[in-house]
Each structure stands twice: as C-alpha cells, then as structure tokens.
C-alpha cells in the first residue's frame, strides 16, 4: 500500500540454530520497537504532510503505528481533516493475545494519539467503553 518496506523481515534459515536466533531477534525487536510495523508511522507522517482540507479522516489499526503517524502529523497549523476518527478495535496496551505485555513507553504513544483523535468508536453497547490507563476514550 505504501511501497516497498525499508525494514526487512528476518530471514528464515535452514539450520535450526540460525533460525532460532533470527526468530529470537525478531521477537525482541517486536517487543522493544514494534519492528517492522513502526515503519508505517513514518510512512503515514510523510504521506499526510502534503494532505489538508478534508472533512473526515478515518484511520484503522492494526498496526497501531498508523494511528501514531496520524497523531504526529496532525497539529494546529496542519489540521489534515476537521474530524479524525481513530478506529482501534481494542486498546493497544490491553492486548491479551500476546504472551508479553506491551512495554510502558508505548502507553505514552497510545495516550498521545487518543487525546488527539476526535472520536474513537467501540464495538457495541454490550461492550464496556474502553479505558486507557485511567483515561476514558471520547
């Protein structure tokens, strides 16, 4: 969608030992830096730099760095759209599908984009309104 990725995936090796270390390194980079999806944040920032005067902007995630890129590119001087709807699905820091919890500093990014978004929809009336670290989503 945004062209070829600069960040390459870890290669698969035939030898089990090399494959183990490649998978270990890939996992550590994912946990520490959201690698390789963090590249989406920089690509979104570059794409939105030239966009403006829209009525509505909707950003979808997973991957969450899409929302982070929109939040960093949107400012008082460069308001890309009058309304921004960030469709997250589930809170990033509340991810229970992974064996490791997200590291604390990703919580700051989640709070940052949540405060900048005009609307964050949630799924249904039966679902409790999601909260992010004692910050209720609008």
C-alpha positions as CSV (number, residue, x, y, z in Angstrom):
1,X,0.0,0.0,0.0
2,X,2.8,2.4,0.8
3,X,5.5,1.0,-1.4
4,X,8.3,-1.4,-0.6
5,X,9.4,-1.7,3.0
6,X,12.8,-0.4,4.0
7,X,12.8,-2.6,7.1
8,X,13.3,-6.1,6.1
9,X,11.8,-9.2,7.8
10,X,14.1,-11.5,9.5
11,X,15.2,-14.3,7.0
12,X,14.3,-18.0,7.6
13,X,17.4,-20.2,7.8
14,X,17.7,-23.9,7.1
15,X,19.8,-24.5,10.1
16,X,17.8,-24.7,13.3
17,X,20.3,-22.7,15.4
18,X,20.4,-19.8,12.9
19,X,16.6,-19.9,12.7
20,X,16.3,-19.8,16.4
21,X,18.5,-16.7,16.7
22,X,16.7,-15.0,13.9
23,X,13.3,-15.7,15.5
24,X,14.6,-14.5,18.9
25,X,16.0,-11.3,17.4
26,X,12.7,-10.7,15.5
27,X,10.7,-11.2,18.7
28,X,12.9,-8.9,20.8
29,X,12.7,-6.2,18.1
30,X,8.9,-6.5,18.0
31,X,8.6,-6.2,21.8
32,X,11.1,-3.3,22.1
33,X,10.3,-1.2,19.0
34,X,7.2,-2.7,17.3
35,X,9.6,-3.7,14.4
36,X,8.8,-3.9,11.5
37,X,5.4,-2.2,11.7
38,X,6.9,1.0,13.3
39,X,7.8,1.9,9.7
40,X,4.1,2.6,9.0
41,X,4.2,5.5,11.4
42,X,7.0,7.2,9.4
43,X,5.3,6.5,6.1
44,X,2.0,7.9,7.2
45,X,3.7,11.0,8.5
46,X,5.4,11.5,5.1
47,X,2.1,10.9,3.2
48,X,0.0,13.2,5.3
49,X,2.5,16.0,5.2
50,X,1.0,17.1,1.8
51,X,-2.7,16.5,2.7
52,X,-5.1,19.1,4.1
53,X,-8.7,20.4,4.0
54,X,-10.6,17.2,4.4
55,X,-13.9,16.9,6.3
56,X,-13.3,13.5,7.7
57,X,-10.3,11.3,8.2
58,X,-10.6,7.7,9.4
59,X,-7.6,5.7,10.5
60,X,-7.8,1.9,11.0
61,X,-5.4,-0.2,13.0
62,X,-3.9,-2.9,13.5
63,X,-1.0,-2.0,13.1
64,X,-1.2,0.7,15.7
65,X,1.7,2.8,14.3
66,X,-0.8,4.0,11.7
67,X,-2.6,6.0,14.4
68,X,0.7,7.2,15.9
69,X,1.7,8.6,12.4
70,X,-1.6,10.4,12.0
71,X,-1.3,11.9,15.5
72,X,2.2,13.1,14.9
73,X,1.3,14.7,11.5
74,X,-1.9,16.4,12.8
75,X,-1.3,19.8,14.6
76,X,-3.0,23.2,15.0
77,X,-1.1,24.5,11.9
78,X,-1.6,21.4,9.8
79,X,-5.1,20.1,10.6
80,X,-5.5,17.4,7.9
81,X,-9.2,17.0,8.5
82,X,-11.7,18.7,10.6
83,X,-12.7,15.4,12.3
84,X,-10.4,12.4,12.9
85,X,-12.0,9.0,13.8
86,X,-9.4,6.5,15.0
87,X,-10.9,3.0,14.7
88,X,-8.7,0.9,17.1
89,X,-10.8,-2.1,17.9
90,X,-9.1,-2.8,21.2
91,X,-6.8,-0.7,23.3
92,X,-3.1,-1.3,22.4
93,X,-1.9,-1.6,25.9
94,X,-4.7,-4.0,26.8
95,X,-3.6,-6.6,24.3
96,X,-4.1,-10.0,25.7
97,X,-3.3,-12.1,22.6
98,X,0.4,-11.8,23.1
99,X,2.4,-13.6,25.8
100,X,4.2,-10.4,26.8
101,X,2.6,-7.2,27.8
102,X,3.4,-4.1,25.8
103,X,6.3,-2.1,27.4
104,X,5.3,1.0,29.4
105,X,6.6,3.6,26.9
106,X,4.1,2.5,24.3
107,X,1.4,3.7,26.7
108,X,2.5,7.2,26.2
109,X,2.1,6.9,22.4
110,X,-1.4,5.4,23.0
111,X,-2.4,8.2,25.3
112,X,-1.0,10.8,22.9
113,X,-3.0,9.6,19.8
114,X,-6.1,9.0,22.0
115,X,-6.1,12.6,23.1
116,X,-5.6,14.0,19.6
117,X,-8.3,11.8,18.0
118,X,-11.8,13.4,17.9
119,X,-13.6,10.1,18.1
120,X,-12.6,6.5,19.0
121,X,-15.5,4.2,18.3
122,X,-16.0,1.0,20.3
123,X,-17.8,-2.1,19.1
124,X,-21.3,-2.4,20.7
125,X,-23.5,-1.4,23.6
126,X,-22.7,-4.6,25.4
127,X,-19.0,-3.9,25.5
128,X,-17.8,-1.7,28.2
129,X,-16.4,1.6,27.0
130,X,-12.6,1.0,26.8
131,X,-10.3,3.0,29.0
132,X,-6.6,3.6,28.5
133,X,-4.7,3.9,31.8
134,X,-7.4,5.8,33.6
135,X,-8.1,8.0,30.6
136,X,-11.6,7.5,29.2
137,X,-11.8,7.5,25.4
138,X,-14.1,10.1,24.0
